[in-house]
Amino acid sequence: MAVALCAAALALSGCALFSEKPLTEVNDSQLNWLTARYHPANGTAPCRLEIIGVGSVEFRQGRSPLVFDSFSQDVDNPAWGDIIEEKLGVTPAQARWMMQLFVDAGLTKEHKRMKKLDDKDRSDASAGIVTITAKLNGKPFRVRTNNPELTGVVDAIIEAIVSNRGFR
């Protein structure tokens, strides 16, 4: 009888015992990565930001199909040459710090937040629209959002790159 009660208690509390804690800190794995495809609200050209945990940051901006698709073959596109690229080497600690900015801004909870919004709020592009795909601490993340906290992180990193032509 006691064994059956223990088994029932474990079965009923299984979700609580084995649920994962939400990601709050990006670990120092060089396998972490994050890609942000961003359509700014201010009319600036779309851009893509890629951060790799090993210590690499790639920034592309423009109206060329190459901004979002490195393998595009749409060479007849009139905006084909409209692209600016920056490839920067950073330390793994700097790459981790940039990814941590996204976590601190709510990336890991954003999917749940967006599900609670109505269609009008979800499609509001007044703060821009960013699609973030990442693998942090071995966990995949993907969200399309207009959250000003997250678009603000993208804006800040882009500003640091563009204003200094790199991180100086």
C-alpha positions in Angstrom: 0.0 0.0 0.0 2.8 2.4 0.9 4.6 1.7 -2.3 1.4 2.4 -4.3 0.9 5.8 -2.5 4.6 6.8 -3.2 4.2 5.8 -6.9 1.0 7.8 -7.2 2.6 10.8 -5.5 5.5 10.7 -7.8 3.3 10.3 -10.9 1.1 13.2 -9.9 4.0 15.5 -9.1 6.1 14.4 -12.0 5.6 17.6 -13.9 6.7 19.7 -11.0 9.7 17.5 -10.3 11.1 17.3 -13.8 10.1 20.7 -15.3 12.9 22.7 -16.6 13.8 26.1 -15.1 13.5 28.9 -17.6 16.8 30.0 -19.2 18.1 33.1 -17.3 21.8 32.9 -18.0 23.6 32.1 -21.3 26.4 29.6 -20.6 29.9 29.8 -22.1 29.3 27.2 -24.8 30.7 28.2 -28.1 27.8 26.3 -29.6 25.4 29.0 -28.7 24.1 31.1 -31.6 21.5 33.7 -32.3 20.1 35.1 -35.6 17.9 38.2 -35.7 16.1 39.2 -39.0 14.9 42.7 -38.4 12.6 45.1 -40.2 13.1 48.4 -38.3 10.2 50.8 -37.8 12.0 53.9 -38.8 12.2 53.1 -42.5 15.8 52.0 -42.3 16.7 49.0 -44.6 16.0 45.5 -43.2 19.0 43.8 -41.6 20.2 40.5 -40.3 22.4 40.0 -37.2 24.1 36.8 -36.5 26.0 36.1 -33.2 28.0 32.9 -32.8 29.3 31.8 -29.4 32.7 31.0 -30.7 33.3 34.7 -31.2 31.7 35.9 -34.5 29.2 38.6 -35.3 27.9 39.2 -38.8 25.7 42.1 -39.8 24.0 42.6 -43.1 21.8 45.5 -44.1 20.0 46.5 -47.2 17.2 45.6 -49.6 19.1 42.9 -51.4 17.8 39.3 -51.2 21.2 38.4 -49.9 20.5 40.2 -46.6 18.2 37.4 -45.4 19.3 34.6 -47.7 23.0 34.2 -48.2 22.4 31.6 -51.0 19.9 33.7 -53.0 20.2 33.3 -56.7 17.8 36.2 -57.5 20.6 38.1 -59.4 18.0 39.9 -61.6 16.6 41.6 -58.5 17.0 45.4 -58.9 18.2 45.6 -55.3 20.8 42.9 -55.7 23.7 45.2 -54.9 22.0 47.0 -52.0 23.8 45.4 -49.2 26.3 46.4 -46.5 28.2 43.7 -44.6 30.3 43.7 -41.5 32.0 40.5 -40.2 33.5 41.0 -36.8 35.6 38.8 -34.6 34.8 39.2 -31.0 35.7 37.1 -27.9 33.4 34.3 -26.8 32.7 36.4 -23.7 31.5 39.3 -25.8 29.3 37.1 -28.0 27.8 35.5 -24.8 27.2 39.0 -23.4 25.3 40.1 -26.6 23.2 36.9 -26.4 22.6 37.6 -22.7 21.1 41.0 -23.6 18.4 39.2 -25.6 17.7 36.8 -22.7 17.5 39.7 -20.2 15.1 41.5 -22.6 12.7 38.5 -22.4 13.6 36.3 -25.4 12.9 33.1 -23.5 9.4 34.2 -22.4 8.5 36.1 -25.6 6.7 33.2 -27.3 4.2 32.9 -24.4 3.7 36.7 -24.3 3.0 36.9 -28.0 0.4 34.1 -27.7 -1.6 36.2 -25.2 -1.8 39.2 -27.6 -4.6 39.8 -30.0 -4.0 40.0 -33.7 -3.9 43.8 -33.7 -1.2 43.9 -31.0 0.8 41.1 -32.6 1.0 42.9 -36.0 1.8 46.4 -34.6 5.1 47.3 -36.3 5.6 50.6 -34.5 8.7 49.3 -32.8 9.8 47.2 -35.8 9.5 43.5 -36.3 12.2 41.0 -35.5 12.3 37.3 -36.0 14.8 35.7 -33.6 16.1 32.2 -34.0 18.6 30.9 -31.5 20.1 27.9 -29.8 21.1 28.9 -26.3 22.4 26.4 -23.7 21.2 23.6 -26.0 17.6 24.9 -26.1 16.1 26.2 -29.4 14.2 29.4 -29.5 12.2 31.0 -32.4 9.9 34.0 -32.1 8.6 36.7 -34.4 7.9 39.8 -32.2 7.4 43.5 -32.1 8.5 43.7 -28.4 10.3 47.1 -28.0 12.6 45.5 -25.4 13.9 43.0 -28.0 13.9 45.3 -31.0 15.8 47.8 -28.7 18.6 45.2 -28.2 18.9 44.7 -31.9 18.9 48.5 -32.4 21.6 49.0 -29.8 23.9 46.3 -31.3 23.4 47.7 -34.8 24.1 51.2 -33.6 27.4 50.0 -32.0 28.4 48.3 -35.3 27.3 51.1 -37.7 28.5 54.1 -35.7 31.9 52.5 -35.1 32.2 50.4 -38.2 32.7 47.5 -35.8 33.1 47.3 -32.0 35.9 49.8 -31.0 
